[in-house]
Amino acid sequence: MTGEPNREAVITRKPKEKVIHHSDRGSQYTCEEFRKAAQESNITLSMNSGSCYDNAAKESFFHTLKTEHVYLTEIQTREETINNIF
């Protein structure tokens, strides 16, 4: 890995809002090259504290949401998704 954020994602999606890239503290995310490229693309980096339990609750929630709802529902648009989940 070169240490750069995925430029294709930034180029293709052209985000208009603030973007947050959440990751662990792996060397590819903490290296100066990655941090500089993220800053140039107006991406805020967010990293966990390094504990293996940091994401456990979130991972569990999204697993349950996907397996008990998303995979069982045919949704065509983002608006349908928002209305359907909430």
Biopython code that builds the backbone (N, CA, C, O; Angstrom):
import numpy as np
from Bio.PDB.StructureBuilder import StructureBuilder

atoms = [
    (1, "MET", "N", (0.850, -1.183, 0.000)),
    (1, "MET", "CA", (0.000, 0.000, 0.000)),
    (1, "MET", "C", (0.885, 1.231, 0.000)),
    (1, "MET", "O", (1.900, 1.268, 0.695)),
    (2, "THR", "N", (0.516, 2.221, -0.760)),
    (2, "THR", "CA", (1.358, 3.405, -0.918)),
    (2, "THR", "C", (1.194, 4.413, 0.201)),
    (2, "THR", "O", (2.019, 5.316, 0.337)),
    (3, "GLY", "N", (0.164, 4.282, 0.995)),
    (3, "GLY", "CA", (-0.047, 5.260, 2.047)),
    (3, "GLY", "C", (-0.951, 6.397, 1.626)),
    (3, "GLY", "O", (-1.158, 7.326, 2.407)),
    (4, "GLU", "N", (-1.500, 6.360, 0.422)),
    (4, "GLU", "CA", (-2.402, 7.409, -0.036)),
    (4, "GLU", "C", (-3.845, 6.939, 0.079)),
    (4, "GLU", "O", (-4.142, 5.764, -0.141)),
    (5, "PRO", "N", (-4.754, 7.872, 0.430)),
    (5, "PRO", "CA", (-6.163, 7.491, 0.417)),
    (5, "PRO", "C", (-6.559, 7.123, -1.009)),
    (5, "PRO", "O", (-5.874, 7.496, -1.961)),
    (6, "ASN", "N", (-7.626, 6.417, -1.151)),
    (6, "ASN", "CA", (-8.073, 6.005, -2.467)),
    (6, "ASN", "C", (-8.494, 7.238, -3.261)),
    (6, "ASN", "O", (-9.593, 7.761, -3.079)),
    (7, "ARG", "N", (-7.620, 7.688, -4.130)),
    (7, "ARG", "CA", (-7.891, 8.885, -4.944)),
    (7, "ARG", "C", (-9.117, 8.690, -5.826)),
    (7, "ARG", "O", (-9.868, 9.633, -6.073)),
    (8, "GLU", "N", (-9.318, 7.460, -6.299)),
    (8, "GLU", "CA", (-10.450, 7.189, -7.179)),
    (8, "GLU", "C", (-11.764, 7.520, -6.479)),
    (8, "GLU", "O", (-12.675, 8.068, -7.100)),
    (9, "ALA", "N", (-11.868, 7.193, -5.198)),
    (9, "ALA", "CA", (-13.094, 7.487, -4.449)),
    (9, "ALA", "C", (-13.335, 8.994, -4.388)),
    (9, "ALA", "O", (-14.467, 9.445, -4.564)),
    (10, "VAL", "N", (-12.302, 9.761, -4.145)),
    (10, "VAL", "CA", (-12.438, 11.222, -4.070)),
    (10, "VAL", "C", (-12.784, 11.794, -5.440)),
    (10, "VAL", "O", (-13.653, 12.658, -5.553)),
    (11, "ILE", "N", (-12.105, 11.314, -6.478)),
    (11, "ILE", "CA", (-12.344, 11.816, -7.835)),
    (11, "ILE", "C", (-13.747, 11.451, -8.318)),
    (11, "ILE", "O", (-14.450, 12.285, -8.889)),
    (12, "THR", "N", (-14.148, 10.207, -8.087)),
    (12, "THR", "CA", (-15.443, 9.726, -8.575)),
    (12, "THR", "C", (-16.612, 10.350, -7.819)),
    (12, "THR", "O", (-17.592, 10.783, -8.425)),
    (13, "ARG", "N", (-16.504, 10.393, -6.507)),
    (13, "ARG", "CA", (-17.640, 10.843, -5.703)),
    (13, "ARG", "C", (-17.689, 12.357, -5.522)),
    (13, "ARG", "O", (-18.762, 12.910, -5.279)),
    (14, "LYS", "N", (-16.559, 13.030, -5.633)),
    (14, "LYS", "CA", (-16.493, 14.488, -5.480)),
    (14, "LYS", "C", (-17.298, 14.956, -4.251)),
    (14, "LYS", "O", (-18.275, 15.689, -4.399)),
    (15, "PRO", "N", (-16.900, 14.546, -3.076)),
    (15, "PRO", "CA", (-17.699, 14.872, -1.883)),
    (15, "PRO", "C", (-17.827, 16.376, -1.665)),
    (15, "PRO", "O", (-16.848, 17.117, -1.753)),
    (16, "LYS", "N", (-19.043, 16.808, -1.380)),
    (16, "LYS", "CA", (-19.320, 18.218, -1.125)),
    (16, "LYS", "C", (-19.345, 18.507, 0.369)),
    (16, "LYS", "O", (-19.174, 19.647, 0.802)),
    (17, "GLU", "N", (-19.560, 17.459, 1.141)),
    (17, "GLU", "CA", (-19.621, 17.596, 2.591)),
    (17, "GLU", "C", (-18.315, 17.115, 3.212)),
    (17, "GLU", "O", (-17.463, 16.528, 2.545)),
    (18, "LYS", "N", (-18.188, 17.376, 4.485)),
    (18, "LYS", "CA", (-17.011, 16.923, 5.221)),
    (18, "LYS", "C", (-16.938, 15.396, 5.183)),
    (18, "LYS", "O", (-17.944, 14.718, 5.396)),
    (19, "VAL", "N", (-15.757, 14.861, 4.912)),
    (19, "VAL", "CA", (-15.546, 13.421, 4.859)),
    (19, "VAL", "C", (-14.670, 13.007, 6.036)),
    (19, "VAL", "O", (-13.647, 13.632, 6.315)),
    (20, "ILE", "N", (-15.082, 11.950, 6.716)),
    (20, "ILE", "CA", (-14.305, 11.411, 7.833)),
    (20, "ILE", "C", (-13.896, 9.996, 7.466)),
    (20, "ILE", "O", (-14.739, 9.179, 7.094)),
    (21, "HIS", "N", (-12.613, 9.706, 7.567)),
    (21, "HIS", "CA", (-12.086, 8.371, 7.283)),
    (21, "HIS", "C", (-11.732, 7.743, 8.629)),
    (21, "HIS", "O", (-10.764, 8.145, 9.274)),
    (22, "HIS", "N", (-12.521, 6.757, 9.045)),
    (22, "HIS", "CA", (-12.275, 6.113, 10.334)),
    (22, "HIS", "C", (-11.511, 4.816, 10.104)),
    (22, "HIS", "O", (-11.878, 4.012, 9.247)),
    (23, "SER", "N", (-10.459, 4.622, 10.864)),
    (23, "SER", "CA", (-9.646, 3.425, 10.702)),
    (23, "SER", "C", (-9.015, 3.033, 12.034)),
    (23, "SER", "O", (-9.181, 3.699, 13.056)),
    (24, "ASP", "N", (-8.285, 1.923, 11.975)),
    (24, "ASP", "CA", (-7.478, 1.551, 13.126)),
    (24, "ASP", "C", (-6.158, 2.316, 13.032)),
    (24, "ASP", "O", (-6.021, 3.214, 12.201)),
    (25, "ARG", "N", (-5.210, 1.975, 13.857)),
    (25, "ARG", "CA", (-3.937, 2.690, 13.868)),
    (25, "ARG", "C", (-2.854, 1.939, 13.092)),
    (25, "ARG", "O", (-1.679, 1.964, 13.459)),
    (26, "GLY", "N", (-3.266, 1.279, 12.025)),
    (26, "GLY", "CA", (-2.306, 0.574, 11.183)),
    (26, "GLY", "C", (-1.310, 1.541, 10.566)),
    (26, "GLY", "O", (-1.615, 2.717, 10.366)),
    (27, "SER", "N", (-0.124, 1.043, 10.267)),
    (27, "SER", "CA", (0.946, 1.907, 9.753)),
    (27, "SER", "C", (0.566, 2.582, 8.446)),
    (27, "SER", "O", (1.029, 3.688, 8.167)),
    (28, "GLN", "N", (-0.274, 1.934, 7.636)),
    (28, "GLN", "CA", (-0.671, 2.550, 6.374)),
    (28, "GLN", "C", (-1.533, 3.783, 6.598)),
    (28, "GLN", "O", (-1.586, 4.661, 5.737)),
    (29, "TYR", "N", (-2.218, 3.866, 7.754)),
    (29, "TYR", "CA", (-3.080, 5.009, 8.046)),
    (29, "TYR", "C", (-2.386, 6.083, 8.875)),
    (29, "TYR", "O", (-2.850, 7.222, 8.923)),
    (30, "THR", "N", (-1.294, 5.735, 9.519)),
    (30, "THR", "CA", (-0.610, 6.701, 10.373)),
    (30, "THR", "C", (0.630, 7.307, 9.717)),
    (30, "THR", "O", (1.229, 8.231, 10.267)),
    (31, "CYS", "N", (1.017, 6.802, 8.560)),
    (31, "CYS", "CA", (2.221, 7.329, 7.913)),
    (31, "CYS", "C", (1.978, 8.756, 7.421)),
    (31, "CYS", "O", (0.846, 9.136, 7.121)),
    (32, "GLU", "N", (3.029, 9.520, 7.343)),
    (32, "GLU", "CA", (2.957, 10.928, 6.955)),
    (32, "GLU", "C", (2.360, 11.106, 5.556)),
    (32, "GLU", "O", (1.589, 12.038, 5.329)),
    (33, "GLU", "N", (2.707, 10.227, 4.624)),
    (33, "GLU", "CA", (2.211, 10.330, 3.244)),
    (33, "GLU", "C", (0.682, 10.240, 3.209)),
    (33, "GLU", "O", (0.029, 11.003, 2.497)),
    (34, "PHE", "N", (0.115, 9.307, 3.977)),
    (34, "PHE", "CA", (-1.340, 9.140, 4.002)),
    (34, "PHE", "C", (-1.999, 10.347, 4.646)),
    (34, "PHE", "O", (-3.002, 10.859, 4.148)),
    (35, "ARG", "N", (-1.428, 10.799, 5.760)),
    (35, "ARG", "CA", (-2.000, 11.946, 6.464)),
    (35, "ARG", "C", (-1.977, 13.199, 5.599)),
    (35, "ARG", "O", (-2.939, 13.968, 5.589)),
    (36, "LYS", "N", (-0.886, 13.406, 4.877)),
    (36, "LYS", "CA", (-0.770, 14.572, 4.006)),
    (36, "LYS", "C", (-1.780, 14.495, 2.861)),
    (36, "LYS", "O", (-2.441, 15.487, 2.552)),
    (37, "ALA", "N", (-1.905, 13.322, 2.228)),
    (37, "ALA", "CA", (-2.848, 13.150, 1.122)),
    (37, "ALA", "C", (-4.284, 13.354, 1.599)),
    (37, "ALA", "O", (-5.093, 13.946, 0.884)),
    (38, "ALA", "N", (-4.610, 12.870, 2.798)),
    (38, "ALA", "CA", (-5.950, 13.060, 3.348)),
    (38, "ALA", "C", (-6.226, 14.545, 3.572)),
    (38, "ALA", "O", (-7.310, 15.038, 3.261)),
    (39, "GLN", "N", (-5.252, 15.238, 4.104)),
    (39, "GLN", "CA", (-5.409, 16.671, 4.346)),
    (39, "GLN", "C", (-5.627, 17.422, 3.031)),
    (39, "GLN", "O", (-6.473, 18.314, 2.963)),
    (40, "GLU", "N", (-4.880, 17.075, 1.998)),
    (40, "GLU", "CA", (-5.019, 17.718, 0.688)),
    (40, "GLU", "C", (-6.393, 17.460, 0.073)),
    (40, "GLU", "O", (-6.892, 18.275, -0.703)),
    (41, "SER", "N", (-7.000, 16.334, 0.418)),
    (41, "SER", "CA", (-8.327, 15.985, -0.102)),
    (41, "SER", "C", (-9.446, 16.415, 0.836)),
    (41, "SER", "O", (-10.607, 16.064, 0.626)),
    (42, "ASN", "N", (-9.097, 17.183, 1.882)),
    (42, "ASN", "CA", (-10.055, 17.658, 2.871)),
    (42, "ASN", "C", (-10.775, 16.513, 3.579)),
    (42, "ASN", "O", (-11.980, 16.576, 3.818)),
    (43, "ILE", "N", (-10.018, 15.465, 3.910)),
    (43, "ILE", "CA", (-10.544, 14.302, 4.614)),
    (43, "ILE", "C", (-10.031, 14.353, 6.052)),
    (43, "ILE", "O", (-8.828, 14.474, 6.282)),
    (44, "THR", "N", (-10.944, 14.260, 7.013)),
    (44, "THR", "CA", (-10.573, 14.220, 8.417)),
    (44, "THR", "C", (-10.304, 12.773, 8.804)),
    (44, "THR", "O", (-11.132, 11.895, 8.562)),
    (45, "LEU", "N", (-9.156, 12.529, 9.397)),
    (45, "LEU", "CA", (-8.818, 11.177, 9.833)),
    (45, "LEU", "C", (-9.297, 10.963, 11.257)),
    (45, "LEU", "O", (-9.138, 11.831, 12.116)),
    (46, "SER", "N", (-9.878, 9.812, 11.496)),
    (46, "SER", "CA", (-10.358, 9.432, 12.815)),
    (46, "SER", "C", (-9.850, 8.022, 13.083)),
    (46, "SER", "O", (-10.081, 7.107, 12.292)),
    (47, "MET", "N", (-9.158, 7.856, 14.200)),
    (47, "MET", "CA", (-8.597, 6.544, 14.523)),
    (47, "MET", "C", (-9.035, 6.116, 15.911)),
    (47, "MET", "O", (-9.221, 6.939, 16.808)),
    (48, "ASN", "N", (-9.193, 4.816, 16.067)),
    (48, "ASN", "CA", (-9.575, 4.305, 17.375)),
    (48, "ASN", "C", (-8.386, 4.367, 18.323)),
    (48, "ASN", "O", (-7.284, 4.749, 17.928)),
    (49, "SER", "N", (-8.611, 3.996, 19.548)),
    (49, "SER", "CA", (-7.562, 4.097, 20.560)),
    (49, "SER", "C", (-6.538, 2.977, 20.469)),
    (49, "SER", "O", (-5.514, 3.005, 21.151)),
    (50, "GLY", "N", (-6.812, 2.002, 19.635)),
    (50, "GLY", "CA", (-5.881, 0.887, 19.500)),
    (50, "GLY", "C", (-6.350, -0.378, 20.190)),
    (50, "GLY", "O", (-5.721, -1.427, 20.053)),
    (51, "SER", "N", (-7.443, -0.296, 20.928)),
    (51, "SER", "CA", (-7.983, -1.470, 21.608)),
    (51, "SER", "C", (-8.769, -2.322, 20.622)),
    (51, "SER", "O", (-9.495, -1.791, 19.781)),
    (52, "CYS", "N", (-8.628, -3.629, 20.721)),
    (52, "CYS", "CA", (-9.357, -4.525, 19.823)),
    (52, "CYS", "C", (-10.858, -4.490, 20.092)),
    (52, "CYS", "O", (-11.632, -5.013, 19.290)),
    (53, "TYR", "N", (-11.286, -3.890, 21.193)),
    (53, "TYR", "CA", (-12.707, -3.838, 21.536)),
    (53, "TYR", "C", (-13.379, -2.535, 21.093)),
    (53, "TYR", "O", (-14.588, -2.380, 21.268)),
    (54, "ASP", "N", (-12.620, -1.605, 20.526)),
    (54, "ASP", "CA", (-13.161, -0.308, 20.136)),
    (54, "ASP", "C", (-14.371, -0.405, 19.220)),
    (54, "ASP", "O", (-15.345, 0.323, 19.414)),
    (55, "ASN", "N", (-14.334, -1.270, 18.249)),
    (55, "ASN", "CA", (-15.402, -1.337, 17.259)),
    (55, "ASN", "C", (-16.398, -2.465, 17.500)),
    (55, "ASN", "O", (-17.304, -2.657, 16.690)),
    (56, "ALA", "N", (-16.259, -3.197, 18.561)),
    (56, "ALA", "CA", (-17.094, -4.383, 18.778)),
    (56, "ALA", "C", (-18.585, -4.062, 18.778)),
    (56, "ALA", "O", (-19.358, -4.767, 18.130)),
    (57, "ALA", "N", (-19.003, -3.032, 19.480)),
    (57, "ALA", "CA", (-20.434, -2.699, 19.541)),
    (57, "ALA", "C", (-20.952, -2.252, 18.185)),
    (57, "ALA", "O", (-22.048, -2.639, 17.779)),
    (58, "LYS", "N", (-20.163, -1.430, 17.476)),
    (58, "LYS", "CA", (-20.582, -0.961, 16.148)),
    (58, "LYS", "C", (-20.657, -2.116, 15.156)),
    (58, "LYS", "O", (-21.608, -2.221, 14.381)),
    (59, "GLU", "N", (-19.657, -2.970, 15.187)),
    (59, "GLU", "CA", (-19.643, -4.120, 14.278)),
    (59, "GLU", "C", (-20.852, -5.015, 14.535)),
    (59, "GLU", "O", (-21.483, -5.494, 13.593)),
    (60, "SER", "N", (-21.170, -5.235, 15.781)),
    (60, "SER", "CA", (-22.309, -6.069, 16.147)),
    (60, "SER", "C", (-23.620, -5.436, 15.666)),
    (60, "SER", "O", (-24.483, -6.120, 15.116)),
    (61, "PHE", "N", (-23.757, -4.129, 15.879)),
    (61, "PHE", "CA", (-24.966, -3.431, 15.452)),
    (61, "PHE", "C", (-25.155, -3.543, 13.943)),
    (61, "PHE", "O", (-26.237, -3.905, 13.481)),
    (62, "PHE", "N", (-24.111, -3.234, 13.170)),
    (62, "PHE", "CA", (-24.245, -3.254, 11.716)),
    (62, "PHE", "C", (-24.433, -4.674, 11.179)),
    (62, "PHE", "O", (-25.114, -4.867, 10.172)),
    (63, "HIS", "N", (-23.844, -5.653, 11.832)),
    (63, "HIS", "CA", (-24.082, -7.043, 11.438)),
    (63, "HIS", "C", (-25.564, -7.385, 11.603)),
    (63, "HIS", "O", (-26.185, -7.954, 10.705)),
    (64, "THR", "N", (-26.114, -7.034, 12.754)),
    (64, "THR", "CA", (-27.524, -7.305, 13.017)),
    (64, "THR", "C", (-28.418, -6.546, 12.043)),
    (64, "THR", "O", (-29.375, -7.113, 11.515)),
    (65, "LEU", "N", (-28.121, -5.275, 11.800)),
    (65, "LEU", "CA", (-28.915, -4.475, 10.872)),
    (65, "LEU", "C", (-28.920, -5.106, 9.478)),
    (65, "LEU", "O", (-29.971, -5.207, 8.844)),
    (66, "LYS", "N", (-27.757, -5.528, 9.007)),
    (66, "LYS", "CA", (-27.663, -6.107, 7.666)),
    (66, "LYS", "C", (-28.364, -7.466, 7.584)),
    (66, "LYS", "O", (-29.146, -7.705, 6.663)),
    (67, "THR", "N", (-28.090, -8.350, 8.535)),
    (67, "THR", "CA", (-28.627, -9.709, 8.425)),
    (67, "THR", "C", (-30.110, -9.800, 8.752)),
    (67, "THR", "O", (-30.804, -10.671, 8.226)),
    (68, "GLU", "N", (-30.605, -8.920, 9.606)),
    (68, "GLU", "CA", (-32.009, -9.004, 9.995)),
    (68, "GLU", "C", (-32.905, -8.013, 9.262)),
    (68, "GLU", "O", (-34.128, -8.074, 9.392)),
    (69, "HIS", "N", (-32.312, -7.103, 8.494)),
    (69, "HIS", "CA", (-33.143, -6.122, 7.805)),
    (69, "HIS", "C", (-32.707, -5.876, 6.358)),
    (69, "HIS", "O", (-33.465, -6.147, 5.427)),
    (70, "VAL", "N", (-31.516, -5.376, 6.173)),
    (70, "VAL", "CA", (-31.066, -4.955, 4.839)),
    (70, "VAL", "C", (-31.109, -6.090, 3.834)),
    (70, "VAL", "O", (-31.616, -5.912, 2.726)),
    (71, "TYR", "N", (-30.587, -7.251, 4.195)),
    (71, "TYR", "CA", (-30.547, -8.371, 3.258)),
    (71, "TYR", "C", (-31.925, -8.955, 2.964)),
    (71, "TYR", "O", (-32.093, -9.714, 2.009)),
    (72, "LEU", "N", (-32.906, -8.600, 3.785)),
    (72, "LEU", "CA", (-34.250, -9.150, 3.614)),
    (72, "LEU", "C", (-35.215, -8.161, 2.963)),
    (72, "LEU", "O", (-36.387, -8.478, 2.765)),
    (73, "THR", "N", (-34.728, -6.963, 2.629)),
    (73, "THR", "CA", (-35.581, -5.907, 2.106)),
    (73, "THR", "C", (-35.049, -5.409, 0.770)),
    (73, "THR", "O", (-33.858, -5.132, 0.628)),
    (74, "GLU", "N", (-35.941, -5.299, -0.207)),
    (74, "GLU", "CA", (-35.538, -4.743, -1.495)),
    (74, "GLU", "C", (-35.753, -3.235, -1.468)),
    (74, "GLU", "O", (-36.884, -2.757, -1.383)),
    (75, "ILE", "N", (-34.663, -2.504, -1.539)),
    (75, "ILE", "CA", (-34.714, -1.052, -1.483)),
    (75, "ILE", "C", (-33.988, -0.515, -2.713)),
    (75, "ILE", "O", (-32.918, -1.008, -3.071)),
    (76, "GLN", "N", (-34.570, 0.492, -3.357)),
    (76, "GLN", "CA", (-34.006, 1.018, -4.598)),
    (76, "GLN", "C", (-33.230, 2.331, -4.427)),
    (76, "GLN", "O", (-32.265, 2.576, -5.151)),
    (77, "THR", "N", (-33.641, 3.166, -3.485)),
    (77, "THR", "CA", (-33.025, 4.490, -3.369)),
    (77, "THR", "C", (-32.552, 4.749, -1.946)),
    (77, "THR", "O", (-32.934, 4.057, -1.002)),
    (78, "ARG", "N", (-31.718, 5.756, -1.827)),
    (78, "ARG", "CA", (-31.231, 6.161, -0.513)),
    (78, "ARG", "C", (-32.395, 6.625, 0.368)),
    (78, "ARG", "O", (-32.446, 6.312, 1.557)),
    (79, "GLU", "N", (-33.328, 7.371, -0.227)),
    (79, "GLU", "CA", (-34.487, 7.862, 0.527)),
    (79, "GLU", "C", (-35.319, 6.701, 1.067)),
    (79, "GLU", "O", (-35.771, 6.741, 2.211)),
    (80, "GLU", "N", (-35.520, 5.673, 0.252)),
    (80, "GLU", "CA", (-36.237, 4.483, 0.711)),
    (80, "GLU", "C", (-35.513, 3.836, 1.883)),
    (80, "GLU", "O", (-36.138, 3.390, 2.845)),
    (81, "THR", "N", (-34.195, 3.792, 1.793)),
    (81, "THR", "CA", (-33.398, 3.198, 2.866)),
    (81, "THR", "C", (-33.605, 3.959, 4.166)),
    (81, "THR", "O", (-33.877, 3.364, 5.209)),
    (82, "ILE", "N", (-33.475, 5.264, 4.095)),
    (82, "ILE", "CA", (-33.640, 6.099, 5.296)),
    (82, "ILE", "C", (-35.028, 5.913, 5.894)),
    (82, "ILE", "O", (-35.166, 5.689, 7.096)),
    (83, "ASN", "N", (-36.053, 6.006, 5.057)),
    (83, "ASN", "CA", (-37.422, 5.852, 5.557)),
    (83, "ASN", "C", (-37.676, 4.453, 6.097)),
    (83, "ASN", "O", (-38.365, 4.286, 7.103)),
    (84, "ASN", "N", (-37.120, 3.449, 5.428)),
    (84, "ASN", "CA", (-37.346, 2.072, 5.820)),
    (84, "ASN", "C", (-36.694, 1.739, 7.156)),
    (84, "ASN", "O", (-37.286, 1.051, 7.987)),
    (85, "ILE", "N", (-35.499, 2.218, 7.355)),
    (85, "ILE", "CA", (-34.784, 1.916, 8.601)),
    (85, "ILE", "C", (-35.358, 2.690, 9.775)),
    (85, "ILE", "O", (-35.503, 2.148, 10.871)),
    (86, "PHE", "N", (-35.684, 3.955, 9.547)),
    (86, "PHE", "CA", (-36.172, 4.770, 10.653)),
    (86, "PHE", "C", (-37.674, 4.712, 10.793)),
    (86, "PHE", "O", (-38.236, 5.348, 11.684)),
]
sb = StructureBuilder()
sb.init_structure("model")
sb.init_model(0)
sb.init_chain("A")
sb.init_seg("    ")
for serial, (resi, resn, name, xyz) in enumerate(atoms, 1):
    if name == "N":
        sb.init_residue(resn, " ", resi, " ")
    sb.init_atom(name, np.array(xyz, "f"), 0.0, 1.0, " ", f" {name:<3s}", serial, name[0])
structure = sb.get_structure()
